[in-house]
């Protein structure tokens, strides 16, 4: 069975600083990988996804993530954080080839606080 | 993409009562998904709602507790029955766009507090 670990429950960074959120997965082959963001009082929004090909994927809002097979990781990065990035971030892993969203497993989330 | 509207956005309920959450999508979709997000926890899939057939429930969730309707391709409801404080959660409706990709669009969620 697949699983996702987000080791950091809460991260605090200053506005303008760089950010890296960690995500490790367990899956028998190359999975489908996602990062979602949940702003306060909102549903989840897809930031980016990795299906195949280039291991560095670009997403919305200036985020990127790098798939590292050797480390079973899919860390999310942003070079300069904005106050509006304060939110909860969820990593998710899906089966490859995809069946449906029933096969998605979400991590426990990382809460990001941005200091002025 | 898809725009999803959920009602109510939040509610406070008494133990033993039931509440129905509505989910409206701005386009026709085959499957709609209902998730639960307990305080400080990640998302857990409750069930998948297909139009014209019984919903498919995940392990640990049963139809008597979480009955689901799917009358057409743009609408679904989730009822939380005989609520207890343990049912206090955010309930999220979502749809998968673009086929079986795992790429989900979510509603804003319904935050339920059970006293």
Boltz contact constraints between the chains, C-beta under 6 A:
constraints:
  - contact:
      token1: [A, 32]
      token2: [B, 102]
      max_distance: 6.0
  - contact:
      token1: [A, 42]
      token2: [B, 108]
      max_distance: 6.0
  - contact:
      token1: [A, 43]
      token2: [B, 92]
      max_distance: 6.0
  - contact:
      token1: [A, 43]
      token2: [B, 106]
      max_distance: 6.0
  - contact:
      token1: [A, 43]
      token2: [B, 107]
      max_distance: 6.0
  - contact:
      token1: [A, 43]
      token2: [B, 108]
      max_distance: 6.0
  - contact:
      token1: [A, 43]
      token2: [B, 109]
      max_distance: 6.0
  - contact:
      token1: [A, 44]
      token2: [B, 106]
      max_distance: 6.0
  - contact:
      token1: [A, 46]
      token2: [B, 103]
      max_distance: 6.0
  - contact:
      token1: [A, 94]
      token2: [B, 102]
      max_distance: 6.0
  - contact:
      token1: [A, 98]
      token2: [B, 100]
      max_distance: 6.0
  - contact:
      token1: [A, 98]
      token2: [B, 101]
      max_distance: 6.0
  - contact:
      token1: [A, 98]
      token2: [B, 102]
      max_distance: 6.0
  - contact:
      token1: [A, 99]
      token2: [B, 100]
      max_distance: 6.0
  - contact:
      token1: [A, 100]
      token2: [B, 100]
      max_distance: 6.0
  - contact:
      token1: [A, 101]
      token2: [B, 33]
      max_distance: 6.0
  - contact:
      token1: [A, 101]
      token2: [B, 96]
      max_distance: 6.0
  - contact:
      token1: [A, 101]
      token2: [B, 102]
      max_distance: 6.0
  - contact:
      token1: [A, 101]
      token2: [B, 104]
      max_distance: 6.0
  - contact:
      token1: [A, 102]
      token2: [B, 48]
      max_distance: 6.0
  - contact:
      token1: [A, 104]
      token2: [B, 102]
      max_distance: 6.0
  - contact:
      token1: [A, 106]
      token2: [B, 42]
      max_distance: 6.0
  - contact:
      token1: [A, 106]
      token2: [B, 43]
      max_distance: 6.0
  - contact:
      token1: [A, 108]
      token2: [B, 42]
      max_distance: 6.0
  - contact:
      token1: [A, 109]
      token2: [B, 42]
      max_distance: 6.0
